[in-house]
Amino acid sequence: MACVNKNREAILHQIDKLRVSLNENSVRFKYVLVIGRNAEKDNSEKRRAMFAEKSDNDIRVMTYDSLVG
């Protein structure tokens, strides 16, 4: 996230052509962290809590299984 925040203007410049009709809209970066498999996440209450703790409005923590399922 720090890298994106530091280079925000350069990133926005690179996606300008995608934003042609949306140029006046603000841009918010969201992140997805794909980590492990469902079995690993569900292994313990501690791991389930870690997944829930790391997720918020801008960051979503998912497992590989949830992407392909």
CNS distance restraints for C-alpha pairs under 8 A (distance, minus, plus):
assign (resid   1 and name CA) (resid   5 and name CA) 6.14 0.50 0.50
assign (resid   1 and name CA) (resid  31 and name CA) 7.99 0.50 0.50
assign (resid   2 and name CA) (resid   6 and name CA) 5.96 0.50 0.50
assign (resid   3 and name CA) (resid   7 and name CA) 6.15 0.50 0.50
assign (resid   4 and name CA) (resid   8 and name CA) 5.54 0.50 0.50
assign (resid   4 and name CA) (resid  11 and name CA) 7.59 0.50 0.50
assign (resid   7 and name CA) (resid  11 and name CA) 6.25 0.50 0.50
assign (resid   8 and name CA) (resid  12 and name CA) 6.14 0.50 0.50
assign (resid   9 and name CA) (resid  13 and name CA) 6.11 0.50 0.50
assign (resid  10 and name CA) (resid  14 and name CA) 6.31 0.50 0.50
assign (resid  11 and name CA) (resid  15 and name CA) 6.50 0.50 0.50
assign (resid  12 and name CA) (resid  16 and name CA) 6.10 0.50 0.50
assign (resid  15 and name CA) (resid  19 and name CA) 6.51 0.50 0.50
assign (resid  16 and name CA) (resid  20 and name CA) 6.34 0.50 0.50
assign (resid  16 and name CA) (resid  23 and name CA) 7.81 0.50 0.50
assign (resid  19 and name CA) (resid  23 and name CA) 5.47 0.50 0.50
assign (resid  29 and name CA) (resid  58 and name CA) 7.25 0.50 0.50
assign (resid  30 and name CA) (resid  57 and name CA) 7.93 0.50 0.50
assign (resid  30 and name CA) (resid  58 and name CA) 4.70 0.50 0.50
assign (resid  30 and name CA) (resid  59 and name CA) 6.03 0.50 0.50
assign (resid  31 and name CA) (resid  58 and name CA) 6.05 0.50 0.50
assign (resid  31 and name CA) (resid  59 and name CA) 4.74 0.50 0.50
assign (resid  31 and name CA) (resid  60 and name CA) 6.27 0.50 0.50
assign (resid  32 and name CA) (resid  59 and name CA) 5.74 0.50 0.50
assign (resid  32 and name CA) (resid  60 and name CA) 4.78 0.50 0.50
assign (resid  32 and name CA) (resid  61 and name CA) 5.83 0.50 0.50
assign (resid  32 and name CA) (resid  62 and name CA) 7.09 0.50 0.50
assign (resid  33 and name CA) (resid  59 and name CA) 7.33 0.50 0.50
assign (resid  33 and name CA) (resid  60 and name CA) 6.20 0.50 0.50
assign (resid  33 and name CA) (resid  61 and name CA) 4.78 0.50 0.50
assign (resid  33 and name CA) (resid  62 and name CA) 6.15 0.50 0.50
assign (resid  34 and name CA) (resid  61 and name CA) 6.01 0.50 0.50
assign (resid  34 and name CA) (resid  62 and name CA) 4.90 0.50 0.50
assign (resid  34 and name CA) (resid  63 and name CA) 5.25 0.50 0.50
assign (resid  34 and name CA) (resid  64 and name CA) 6.06 0.50 0.50
assign (resid  35 and name CA) (resid  61 and name CA) 7.17 0.50 0.50
assign (resid  35 and name CA) (resid  62 and name CA) 6.26 0.50 0.50
assign (resid  35 and name CA) (resid  63 and name CA) 5.12 0.50 0.50
assign (resid  35 and name CA) (resid  64 and name CA) 6.61 0.50 0.50
assign (resid  36 and name CA) (resid  40 and name CA) 6.39 0.50 0.50
assign (resid  36 and name CA) (resid  41 and name CA) 7.20 0.50 0.50
assign (resid  36 and name CA) (resid  63 and name CA) 5.39 0.50 0.50
assign (resid  36 and name CA) (resid  64 and name CA) 6.14 0.50 0.50
assign (resid  37 and name CA) (resid  41 and name CA) 6.44 0.50 0.50
assign (resid  37 and name CA) (resid  63 and name CA) 5.13 0.50 0.50
assign (resid  37 and name CA) (resid  64 and name CA) 5.55 0.50 0.50
assign (resid  37 and name CA) (resid  65 and name CA) 5.75 0.50 0.50
assign (resid  38 and name CA) (resid  42 and name CA) 5.99 0.50 0.50
assign (resid  38 and name CA) (resid  63 and name CA) 5.95 0.50 0.50
assign (resid  38 and name CA) (resid  64 and name CA) 7.56 0.50 0.50
assign (resid  38 and name CA) (resid  65 and name CA) 6.08 0.50 0.50
assign (resid  38 and name CA) (resid  66 and name CA) 7.57 0.50 0.50
assign (resid  39 and name CA) (resid  43 and name CA) 5.92 0.50 0.50
assign (resid  40 and name CA) (resid  47 and name CA) 7.86 0.50 0.50
assign (resid  41 and name CA) (resid  47 and name CA) 5.51 0.50 0.50
assign (resid  41 and name CA) (resid  48 and name CA) 5.79 0.50 0.50
assign (resid  41 and name CA) (resid  51 and name CA) 7.54 0.50 0.50
assign (resid  41 and name CA) (resid  63 and name CA) 7.74 0.50 0.50
assign (resid  42 and name CA) (resid  47 and name CA) 6.84 0.50 0.50
assign (resid  42 and name CA) (resid  48 and name CA) 6.09 0.50 0.50
assign (resid  43 and name CA) (resid  47 and name CA) 6.85 0.50 0.50
assign (resid  43 and name CA) (resid  48 and name CA) 7.92 0.50 0.50
assign (resid  44 and name CA) (resid  48 and name CA) 6.48 0.50 0.50
assign (resid  45 and name CA) (resid  49 and name CA) 6.08 0.50 0.50
assign (resid  46 and name CA) (resid  50 and name CA) 6.21 0.50 0.50
assign (resid  47 and name CA) (resid  51 and name CA) 6.33 0.50 0.50
assign (resid  48 and name CA) (resid  52 and name CA) 6.32 0.50 0.50
assign (resid  49 and name CA) (resid  53 and name CA) 5.96 0.50 0.50
assign (resid  50 and name CA) (resid  54 and name CA) 6.20 0.50 0.50
assign (resid  51 and name CA) (resid  55 and name CA) 6.52 0.50 0.50
assign (resid  51 and name CA) (resid  61 and name CA) 6.16 0.50 0.50
assign (resid  51 and name CA) (resid  62 and name CA) 7.89 0.50 0.50
assign (resid  52 and name CA) (resid  61 and name CA) 7.82 0.50 0.50
assign (resid  54 and name CA) (resid  59 and name CA) 7.26 0.50 0.50
assign (resid  54 and name CA) (resid  60 and name CA) 7.46 0.50 0.50
assign (resid  54 and name CA) (resid  61 and name CA) 6.64 0.50 0.50
assign (resid  55 and name CA) (resid  59 and name CA) 5.21 0.50 0.50
assign (resid  55 and name CA) (resid  60 and name CA) 4.75 0.50 0.50
assign (resid  55 and name CA) (resid  61 and name CA) 5.57 0.50 0.50
assign (resid  56 and name CA) (resid  60 and name CA) 6.35 0.50 0.50
assign (resid  62 and name CA) (resid  66 and name CA) 6.48 0.50 0.50
assign (resid  62 and name CA) (resid  67 and name CA) 7.55 0.50 0.50
assign (resid  63 and name CA) (resid  67 and name CA) 6.85 0.50 0.50
assign (resid  64 and name CA) (resid  68 and name CA) 6.67 0.50 0.50
assign (resid  65 and name CA) (resid  69 and name CA) 5.73 0.50 0.50
